[in-house]
Amino acid sequence: MPIIGIDLGTTNSLVSCMTPDGPVVIPNSFGDHLTPSVVSVLADGEILTGKIAAERRFTDPLNTASVFKRGMGTKKEYKLGGRVFLPEELSSFIVKKLKEDAEVFLGEPVAEAVISCPAYFGEAQRRATKTAGELAGLKVERIVSEPTAAAIAYGLHERGGSSKFLIFDLGGGTFDVSILEYSGSIMEVRAVAGDNYLGGEDFTSVLEALFLARFKLKEAALAPLERAALYKAAEAAKRAFSKERTFTMRVTVGGEPMEAAFAAAEFEDYCEPLLTRLKTPVIRTLSDASLRASDIDAVVLVGGAAKMPVIRNFVGKLFGLIPSSTIDPDEAVAIGAGIQAAMKERNETVRELLLTDVCSYTLGIETAHRQPSGLIRSGLYSPIIERNTVIPASRAEKFYTMHDGQEQIDVKIYQGESRNTRDNVFLGNLEISVPPRPAGEECVEVRFTYDINGILEAIVTAGSTGDLHSIVIEKNPGAMSEGEIRESLEALKALKIHPRDKDEYRFLLEKGERLYVEQTGERRQFVAEALASFEETLERQDWAEIETAAAKLREIFEELEHTDESF
């Protein structure tokens, strides 16, 4: 049974597999490689995903969710169609859609996947990604970092010799930068850094803000449909700047049509704060790897947002190199995940490669120190596994009691880089009983083991008694417990998820609803009549007649959109 590779993206998701001719990105039911990471819930509870759901962002935004990847590993809730969903549950609908597309393409069931996630995802976010796959009915034994997957896709390990590469991965909602070194058959990740709240969506927001400022409007004052229309116009402008130097945004607010022309140079000027944020992780990875920019042999661009000219220019000036993007930046991670899946199933078409990855964040516990004055300062962070340690890794440290007669040690586990635990992320804790003795005479050994999927196990052993306690971090913010996963699986089984064999027709109906909202007067009435006619044809269930009607409706919609763009 084949193992598939999944790029679970903020804006778009992809699935790939290995074939005798090499890795391929699997098309969805529309023949597209990109499946929008969008979920919409109808009034009757039916779940729509991908391209169909994306159309509903502009007709029913309150019951449609996107960019939920940014909420992975948190308890953020999305209320759609009268139900409440966690980010990993919404992500599971996208994974399930990709799984079904793969099964149609391969002609056989798929039960296992390698799923990619940002290199800078923490333990909670990686577990949430794994949970999303499990909720979709997949066995997920490997979570691969997106930059590592991209490097595999580029075949950088095939170049021979020893080389250092920087992967600049700017997706729709997250940013990763990784430095990798290749030597022989070994690919080693030297350092990673990033920003889980920086991506292409933020560049879209710049254009939204420019439009609102031009007309002195407040976003909070816009109706949901007006906000959706503004987002659509800003996204179109951002994409247009890849080919054009000016673009006119048109949005109707309060019944009044508004339009404003923006120059690419103006957009790029207002992107400076975002470019400054991009520079910080780059500098950090170079520092952690003890390298200078001039030591980097090549820079590889990954992620859909990396296609923007403002990003290519920024990277080129920063490194003095022309960045590489010979593989479509949208597809590099998915292709790499597919190759990683083939490695896992020992596919003969893939050359063996030893991969080493690193821990993205420092992992440690809370401790207290007795100062010379005798005062005890608590809430201090003691690292056990430092960031950018090669994984899998296992490290142990001993810690001693602070008080005479102390009978309990509470080992609180954190993730982060601050010396004060209040500024780090609490992951979990273990309470250990120890014999009451004078301060400093009783100890515990704390061992952290961090695996290749970014899952942390903590083992605490009492020094004198040998009592052992362990925890695989589950109750950290945003991670679902095994019980919660089982409950969610049962609940999701009852949901009606739209079948793929009607996707094209459902998409046409949702697109028509969106065009109806955007039009006025006779043009709106024209759309309504065209939709009504198509719906009547669907009711007759004559598939030849339906396909003819669908082709006609597509032509009508293309003409309408072309007219709108020319306006």
DAJO-V41882 format. One record per pair of residues at least 4 apart in sequence whose C-alpha atoms are under 6 Angstrom apart, sorted by the first residue. I is the first residue (numbers start at 1). J is the second residue. If there is no record, write none. Layout:
BEGIN
i | j
I | J
I | J
END
This chain:
BEGIN
i | j
3 | 112
3 | 113
3 | 341
4 | 16
4 | 17
4 | 113
4 | 338
4 | 341
5 | 15
5 | 16
5 | 113
5 | 114
5 | 115
5 | 337
5 | 338
5 | 341
6 | 14
6 | 15
6 | 115
6 | 334
7 | 13
7 | 14
7 | 116
7 | 334
8 | 13
9 | 13
10 | 67
10 | 69
10 | 172
10 | 173
11 | 36
11 | 37
11 | 172
12 | 34
12 | 35
12 | 36
12 | 37
13 | 34
13 | 35
13 | 37
14 | 34
14 | 334
15 | 25
15 | 26
15 | 334
16 | 24
16 | 25
16 | 26
16 | 334
16 | 335
16 | 338
17 | 23
17 | 24
17 | 338
18 | 22
18 | 23
19 | 23
27 | 31
27 | 32
27 | 33
28 | 32
28 | 101
35 | 50
36 | 50
36 | 51
37 | 50
38 | 49
38 | 50
38 | 53
38 | 54
38 | 65
38 | 66
39 | 48
39 | 49
39 | 53
39 | 64
39 | 65
40 | 47
40 | 48
40 | 53
40 | 63
40 | 64
41 | 45
41 | 46
41 | 47
41 | 63
41 | 80
41 | 81
42 | 46
42 | 81
43 | 81
46 | 496
46 | 497
47 | 496
47 | 497
48 | 53
48 | 498
49 | 53
52 | 507
55 | 510
55 | 511
56 | 60
57 | 61
57 | 64
58 | 228
58 | 514
59 | 514
63 | 80
63 | 81
68 | 87
71 | 87
72 | 87
72 | 125
72 | 128
73 | 124
73 | 125
73 | 128
73 | 478
73 | 479
74 | 477
74 | 478
75 | 478
77 | 85
77 | 86
78 | 84
78 | 85
79 | 83
79 | 84
88 | 92
88 | 128
88 | 132
91 | 132
92 | 96
92 | 132
92 | 133
92 | 135
92 | 136
96 | 136
102 | 106
103 | 107
103 | 108
103 | 109
111 | 138
112 | 138
112 | 139
112 | 140
113 | 140
114 | 142
114 | 143
114 | 341
115 | 143
116 | 143
116 | 144
116 | 145
116 | 146
117 | 145
117 | 146
118 | 145
118 | 146
119 | 145
120 | 193
120 | 194
120 | 360
121 | 125
123 | 454
124 | 479
128 | 479
133 | 138
134 | 138
134 | 139
135 | 489
142 | 453
143 | 453
146 | 333
147 | 167
149 | 333
149 | 336
149 | 337
150 | 332
150 | 333
150 | 336
151 | 156
152 | 336
153 | 332
153 | 335
153 | 336
157 | 182
160 | 184
161 | 183
162 | 182
162 | 183
163 | 181
163 | 182
164 | 180
164 | 181
164 | 296
164 | 297
165 | 179
165 | 180
165 | 296
165 | 297
165 | 298
165 | 299
166 | 178
166 | 179
166 | 299
167 | 177
167 | 178
167 | 299
167 | 300
168 | 177
168 | 300
168 | 301
168 | 302
169 | 175
169 | 176
169 | 302
169 | 303
170 | 175
170 | 199
170 | 303
170 | 305
170 | 306
171 | 199
171 | 303
171 | 304
171 | 305
172 | 199
172 | 200
172 | 201
173 | 198
173 | 199
173 | 201
174 | 196
174 | 197
174 | 198
174 | 199
175 | 194
175 | 195
175 | 198
175 | 199
176 | 194
177 | 192
177 | 193
177 | 194
178 | 191
178 | 192
179 | 190
179 | 191
180 | 188
180 | 189
180 | 190
181 | 187
181 | 188
182 | 186
182 | 187
185 | 353
186 | 354
187 | 355
188 | 356
189 | 356
189 | 357
190 | 289
191 | 285
191 | 289
191 | 388
192 | 285
193 | 281
193 | 285
194 | 281
200 | 305
204 | 234
204 | 235
207 | 234
208 | 234
212 | 216
212 | 217
222 | 226
222 | 227
233 | 249
237 | 247
240 | 244
241 | 245
241 | 264
242 | 308
242 | 309
245 | 263
245 | 264
246 | 262
246 | 263
246 | 264
247 | 261
247 | 262
248 | 260
248 | 261
249 | 259
249 | 260
250 | 258
250 | 259
251 | 257
251 | 258
252 | 256
252 | 257
252 | 258
286 | 290
286 | 291
293 | 319
299 | 323
300 | 323
300 | 324
301 | 325
302 | 329
303 | 329
303 | 330
304 | 329
304 | 330
306 | 311
316 | 320
316 | 321
316 | 322
342 | 347
343 | 347
357 | 390
357 | 391
358 | 388
358 | 389
358 | 390
358 | 391
359 | 387
359 | 388
359 | 389
360 | 387
360 | 388
361 | 387
361 | 416
362 | 385
362 | 386
362 | 387
362 | 415
362 | 416
363 | 383
363 | 384
363 | 385
363 | 414
363 | 415
364 | 382
364 | 383
364 | 384
364 | 413
364 | 414
365 | 381
365 | 382
365 | 412
365 | 413
365 | 414
366 | 379
366 | 380
366 | 381
366 | 412
367 | 380
368 | 377
368 | 378
368 | 380
369 | 376
369 | 377
370 | 374
370 | 375
370 | 376
371 | 375
379 | 420
379 | 421
380 | 419
380 | 420
380 | 421
381 | 419
381 | 420
381 | 421
391 | 452
392 | 450
392 | 451
392 | 452
393 | 449
393 | 450
394 | 448
394 | 449
395 | 447
395 | 448
396 | 446
396 | 447
397 | 445
397 | 446
398 | 444
398 | 445
399 | 443
399 | 444
400 | 440
400 | 442
400 | 443
401 | 439
401 | 440
401 | 442
402 | 439
403 | 439
404 | 437
404 | 438
404 | 439
405 | 436
405 | 437
405 | 438
406 | 436
407 | 433
407 | 434
407 | 435
407 | 436
408 | 432
408 | 433
408 | 434
409 | 431
409 | 432
410 | 430
410 | 431
411 | 429
411 | 430
412 | 429
413 | 427
413 | 428
413 | 429
414 | 425
414 | 426
414 | 427
415 | 424
415 | 425
416 | 424
418 | 423
427 | 476
428 | 476
443 | 463
444 | 461
444 | 462
444 | 463
445 | 460
445 | 461
446 | 459
446 | 460
447 | 458
447 | 459
448 | 457
448 | 458
449 | 456
449 | 457
450 | 455
450 | 456
451 | 455
456 | 472
457 | 471
457 | 472
458 | 470
458 | 471
459 | 469
459 | 470
460 | 468
460 | 469
461 | 466
461 | 467
461 | 468
462 | 466
462 | 467
474 | 479
474 | 481
480 | 484
488 | 492
503 | 507
507 | 511
516 | 524
516 | 527
519 | 523
519 | 524
520 | 524
537 | 546
546 | 550
END
